[in-house]
């Protein structure tokens, strides 16, 4: 089965037990008006792999939604954030799971509603960690003026949105660098994207950049921060905690369907039948309600993300 570079729909039909399950691919998104179909979305650069991660949970959820009229489910992949926002605005996607940074953007641009926190590998919240070499003269965020910092990717919550908003809040200007060899003006913080956490730690250790940013979870991971590097680093700043990931539903979703989806997902962690599907679903351990403290953190993040998009990009 070939995958085109245009719109990609991976359609999963989850049928009741008496019938066989079918999977199909199409370049055409599903109709907007079939209220019996629950569509799970995903931003993906690897549709085949992500389809296999999402399919078991959708198969678990759909039969438990029959009481509110759901009869089948589909998985709709978007090639980027903009396409997913369009799908949610147009009612093509009913629910997604996204990191906090992308979640607040979907709230702002697509009218999506954050419904639950997604706990992954036992962690429901995380924060950003700025670090430098132990022998660096940099002590605070203000000292980063005239220096360079490595982020992960333009859509990373803990390794871009959170730290970039912290730099702006501290009064810093930010300039995108062409490469690690490029240097920023003396009154600006130069930044670039290293793509992986291991690249970030390697660039800082080899003095290609002056500072790096990881999540506290990656800071504690030997795979992302090799023990041979760790002793040479020190932390100069940390952000507030934010939810690690969120389940969002589209605006205009039937309240009965939304409420039932929430109940099914929250009950899944205590259902042995959901164990493998949850594990495959990006290492999800359980779904949790959003507290008032979480909502405040998301609102602060949303304001920070909006400022980053307005002043930096």
N, C-alpha and C positions, 0 to 999 in steps of 0.2 A: 504494500500500500504506500503510495507516494504522498509526500507532504509538500504543498506549494508554499511559496513565500508570501502569499497574500493572506487573506482572512482564513483562519483555520478553525473549523468546528470539529471537535471530537465528541460525537453524540453517543451517549450511553442510554439505552432504554432498559430500565429496571422494571421487570414485570412481576406480577404476583406468582406465587410458587407453582401454580398449575401450568405455567407457560415457560418457555425457554428464554434466556437472556440474550440480547443482541447488542452488538457494538458496531458503529459505523462512523465513517469520516465524511465530512462534506465541507465545501468552501462557502456554503450558504448558512447564515445563522438561522435558528429556529423561528417560527412565527411568534409574534408578541402576545397573541390572544388565547393561547392554549393554557387555561388555568389549571389543568390537571398535570402539567409537567413542571417539575422542580429543576431549575437550572443552576448548577454549581459552577462558578467561574474561577479562572486561574490565569494570572499573567505568567507567560512561560516562554523561555527560549529553548525548551526541550519538551515538546508536547507529549511525546511517547512516554518518557519517564514519568512526567507529572500525571498523565492519565492513569498509569498503574498505581500511583500513590493515592489519587482521589477516588477512583472507582469503587474500592471496597466500602468506604464510608458512605458513599451515596447509595450503594446497594443496601447498606444497613438502615439508612434513614428512610428511604422511600416507602417501604412496606409499613412503617410505623406512622406514616402520614395519611393513611387511607381515610381516617375519620374526618379529615378536612378536605377531602376531594383530590388528593395527590395520587396519581396512578403510575407515573413513570418519571424518570429523571434523565437529565443530560449534563454533560460536561462541556463547557464552552471556553476554549483557550483564547486569550488575547495576546497579541505580540508585544504590547507595551502598555504602560499605564494609561496613556491617552485613549487607547482603544477600549480598555476595560471601563474607564469612566463613561465613555459613550455607550457601551453596552448596558451599564447600570441606569443611565439617564433614560434610555429608550426601553427599559424593561426587558432586555434580552437576557440578563443575568439576575437571578434572585438572591444569591448569597455568595460571599467570598470569604476567605481568611487571608488577612494581610498583616504585615508589621504595622506598628503604630504610626510611623511616618506616612506610609501610603494610606492607612485608614483615615487619618485626618484630612488628607488630600481628597479622598473619595467622599468624605462628608462635605467638604467645601465645594467640590466641583461636580458631584453627581447627586448630592442630596442623600447619600447613603446614611444608614443609621448603624452605629456600633451597638451590638447586641450582647456579646459575651467576650470574655478574655479567653484566649487559647493558651493553655499551659503546655509547653514543650519540654520534654525530658525533665519534668519536675520543676521547671522554672517558669513562673508566671509574669515576672517583672525583671527588668534589667536597666542598666544605665551605661553612660559613656565614661571612658577613662582616657585622659590625655597623659602621654608618657614621653620621656626624653631619656637620653643616655645619662647615666649617673654622673658623668664628668661634665655635663652641659652646664652653661651659665644660666639657662632658662629656669626660672623658679615659679612663675605665674603666667597666666594667659596674656597679661599685658606685655610680658617679656618676649612674646612671639613676634612682635612687630619686626619686620626685616628678616624673618626666618620662614622656613617652609614646614608644612604639616601634610602628612599622608592620610587621606580618607580611603574608604573602601570603594563605594560606588555612589552615583548620584541619587539613588533611591534607598540608601541604607539609613535606617533610623539612628542606630547607635554610633555609626561610623561616618555620618555626614550631617543629617538634619539636626540632631541634638547638639553636637559639638560646634557646628557652624553657627547655630543660633546663640550658643554661649559666647562665641567670639564676637558676634555683633553686639550682644548685650554688654560685653566688657569694653565696647568702644572701638574695636578693631575694624579696619577695612580689610577686605579680602580680594585677592587677585588670583585667577587661575594661571598656573604655570604650564609651560609647554612640555617640560620633562623634569626629572630630578636634578638635572644640571642647571636649570633655569633658576634665577634668583629674583625675589620680589623687591619692590621699592622699600626703602627704609621705613616708610610709614604704613606698610601693609603686611598682612600675613599671606604668604603664597601657599596655595593648596593644589593638590593633584590627587588623582584616584589610582590606587595601587591594585584594585580588583580583588585581591584576596587578603585575608588577615595575615597569612604567612609573609606575603610580600611587604606588608606594612612593617612588621617587626624586623624583617631583613633589611629594609631600606634604612630604618632608624639605626639598627646595629652597625651597618656599614657606612653610616654617616652620609648617605645619599640625601636624606632629609633630616631636619632638626627635631621633628616631633611626629608622633603617630597617635592614632585614636583607635581603640578597640572597645567592645562591650566588656563589662566586668566578667561575663561568662567566658568570652574568648581570652581575656587576661588570665583566667584560671585554667585554660586548656593547654596542655603540653603540645598538642598538635598545631595550635595557632601561635602560641608563644613558647618556643623551644626552651627547655630548662637551661641550655647553654647561653641563651640570650638574657634570661630573666634577671640574673644577678647584676647585669650591666645597666638595667633600666630603673627609673623611679617615676612615680606618678606626680603630676603637678596640678591636676584638677579632675574633678568628677562631676557628672551631671546629676539631676534628680532621677529617681526611678520612674519608668513608664511601663505600661503593659507590654509584654514581649510581642504579642500578636492578638488580633481581634477577629471575631466573626462579625461581618456586616451584612445587612440586608438592604435591598433597594427601596427607594421611596415608592409609596403606593402599593406595597405588598399587602395582600389580604391579612388583616390583623389576626385572624384565626389560624392561618397558615404560619405566620411569623411566630405566634405564641406556641404552636405545637412544635415547630422546628426548635425553638429554644428549649422546650421541655425534653425533647428527644436527645439533643446534644448534651444537656446537663446530666441526664440520666445514663448516658453511654458509659461513663467511667466506672459505674458500678454494675454494668451488664457484661458478664463473661463473653457473650456473643459478639461484643463490640471490640474486644481486646486487640485482635490482629488488625482490624480496620483502623483503629485509633493509632496504633503504632506506625502503620504505613502512612497515615495522614500527617506527614512531616514531623513524626515523633511526638504527636499529641498525647499527653497523659490525661488531661481532662479539660472541660470547659467550665468557666467560672463566671459568676455575675460581676458586673462592673460596679465598683463601690464609688461613693462620692469622692473619695481621695483619688481614685483612678480617673474619674471624669475630670477633676480639676487638673491632673497631670496632663491629660489629653488636650484639654483646652489650652493650657500653657504651651504644649508642643505645637498645637495647631497655629497659635499666634507666631511661634518661632519659625515654623515651616513657611508660613505666608511671608514673613519678613525675609527669609533666605531666598525664596523664589523672587521676591520683589527687588532686593538690593544686591544680590550676588549673581543670579543666573541671567 
